[in-house]
Amino acid sequence: MVALGKKVSDKTYRESYGRYFEDFVVGDIYEHRPGRTISEVDNSWFTLLTMNQHPIHFDSVYAAASEFGKPLVNSCLTLSIVAGMSVSDTSQKAIANLGWTDIKLTSPVFAGDTIYASSKILEKRESNSRPTQGIVKIRSIGCNQEGAQVISFERAMLIPKMGHAVDDKVNY
């Protein structure tokens, strides 16, 4: 279960999202929904915000002359969207991301594509230095509306054990 209703007083409950270290099982796969359709505006804004000035992302005439024939979605936007889609299932309670590895961009993404994502639990172990936390490693993939994989990456996260997440301690 990803969302829990925690009792905060008589007849009052507060939703709490995310998983504790104990909830992860190596080999489990989480399908992240809903999907996310990427618009031309998303791509333009992200490209401008990150100061990526490659015209393949925002110059239709330039992109038309490329092998793709139209503007490509900025690959860092695709990475950010797939990572963001995975948060509620994998890292909503995380203390920190510890690393990103093996990022592969396997197919182009265009404005109008809808991305769906999933994550597989690859490894988990208790922290050697933090007894109330553990390390979980996942592989996330993103596929377009036709089922073609467009991105994959691995991520390691520091996850609290039950009763040790920030939302277990803060009454906000």
C-alpha positions in Angstrom: 0.0 0.0 0.0 1.4 3.4 -1.0 -1.0 5.7 0.7 -2.0 5.3 4.3 -4.5 7.1 6.5 -2.7 7.8 9.8 -4.9 8.6 12.7 -3.9 12.0 14.1 -6.8 12.5 16.5 -10.3 11.2 17.2 -12.0 10.8 13.8 -9.2 12.6 12.0 -6.8 10.9 9.6 -3.9 12.3 7.5 -2.7 10.7 4.3 0.9 9.5 4.3 2.6 8.4 1.1 5.6 6.3 0.3 7.2 3.1 1.5 9.4 2.3 4.3 12.6 0.2 3.9 10.7 -2.9 5.2 8.1 -2.6 2.4 10.5 -3.2 -0.4 11.0 -6.7 -1.8 13.8 -7.4 -4.3 12.2 -8.4 -7.6 8.9 -6.4 -7.1 7.9 -4.1 -9.9 5.8 -1.0 -9.4 3.9 0.4 -12.4 3.6 4.2 -11.9 0.4 5.8 -13.1 -1.0 8.0 -14.4 1.0 8.4 -17.6 2.3 11.8 -18.6 1.8 13.4 -22.1 4.6 15.7 -22.9 3.6 19.0 -24.6 5.6 21.3 -26.8 5.4 23.9 -24.0 6.8 21.5 -21.5 9.8 20.9 -23.7 10.3 24.6 -24.5 10.1 25.6 -20.9 12.3 22.9 -19.6 14.9 23.6 -22.3 14.9 27.3 -21.5 15.0 26.7 -17.7 18.0 24.5 -18.0 19.7 26.8 -20.5 20.1 24.0 -23.1 20.4 26.0 -26.3 20.6 23.1 -28.8 18.1 24.0 -31.5 16.9 20.4 -31.9 14.7 21.0 -29.0 13.0 24.3 -30.0 13.7 25.2 -33.6 11.3 23.5 -35.9 13.1 24.4 -39.1 16.4 23.1 -37.7 14.8 20.0 -36.4 13.0 19.3 -39.7 16.4 19.0 -41.4 17.6 16.5 -38.8 17.1 12.7 -39.0 14.2 13.0 -36.7 12.2 15.5 -38.8 10.8 17.4 -35.8 12.0 18.7 -32.4 13.1 16.2 -29.9 12.0 16.4 -26.2 15.0 17.3 -24.1 16.3 14.0 -22.7 16.7 15.5 -19.2 13.0 16.3 -19.2 12.3 12.7 -20.0 14.5 11.6 -17.1 12.9 14.1 -14.8 9.4 13.0 -15.7 10.1 9.3 -15.3 11.9 9.9 -12.0 9.1 12.0 -10.8 6.5 9.4 -11.7 8.3 6.9 -9.5 8.4 9.1 -6.4 5.1 8.0 -4.7 6.0 4.3 -5.1 9.7 4.4 -4.4 11.1 7.5 -2.7 8.3 9.6 -1.2 9.8 8.8 2.3 13.4 8.9 1.1 16.0 10.8 3.1 18.3 11.2 0.0 19.0 10.0 -3.5 22.5 8.4 -3.3 23.2 8.1 -7.0 22.0 7.7 -10.5 23.7 5.3 -12.9 23.3 3.5 -16.2 21.1 6.1 -17.8 20.1 5.0 -21.3 18.1 6.9 -23.8 16.8 4.1 -26.1 14.3 5.9 -28.4 13.5 9.5 -29.2 10.7 11.3 -27.4 8.5 13.9 -29.2 5.9 16.4 -28.0 2.6 14.6 -27.9 4.1 11.3 -26.6 2.7 9.9 -23.4 5.2 8.3 -21.1 4.4 5.4 -18.8 6.9 4.2 -16.2 7.7 1.3 -13.9 10.5 0.5 -11.4 11.9 -2.8 -10.3 13.5 -3.3 -6.9 17.1 -4.6 -7.6 18.7 -4.6 -4.2 18.1 -3.6 -0.6 20.4 -3.6 2.4 20.5 -2.1 5.8 22.7 0.9 6.2 26.1 0.2 7.9 26.2 3.5 9.6 22.5 4.4 10.1 20.6 1.8 12.0 17.1 3.3 11.3 17.7 3.4 7.6 18.4 1.2 4.6 19.6 1.5 1.0 17.3 0.5 -1.9 18.4 0.3 -5.5 15.8 0.4 -8.3 15.8 0.3 -12.1 13.2 2.6 -13.7 12.1 2.5 -17.3 9.9 4.8 -19.3 7.9 3.7 -22.4 5.9 5.7 -24.8 2.2 5.2 -25.8 3.2 2.5 -28.3 5.1 0.5 -25.6 8.6 1.4 -26.9 11.1 1.9 -24.2 12.5 5.4 -24.3 14.7 5.6 -21.2 16.1 3.4 -18.4 18.2 4.2 -15.4 19.2 2.9 -11.9 18.9 4.9 -8.7 19.9 4.2 -5.1 18.0 5.8 -2.3 18.4 6.1 1.5 15.0 4.9 2.9 13.9 5.1 6.6 12.7 2.1 8.5 9.2 2.1 9.9 8.6 4.8 12.5 11.6 6.8 11.4 10.4 8.9 8.5 10.0 12.6 8.7 6.2 12.4 8.5 6.3 10.0 11.5 7.9 12.7 13.6 6.3 16.0 12.3 2.8 17.1 13.1 2.1 19.6 10.3 
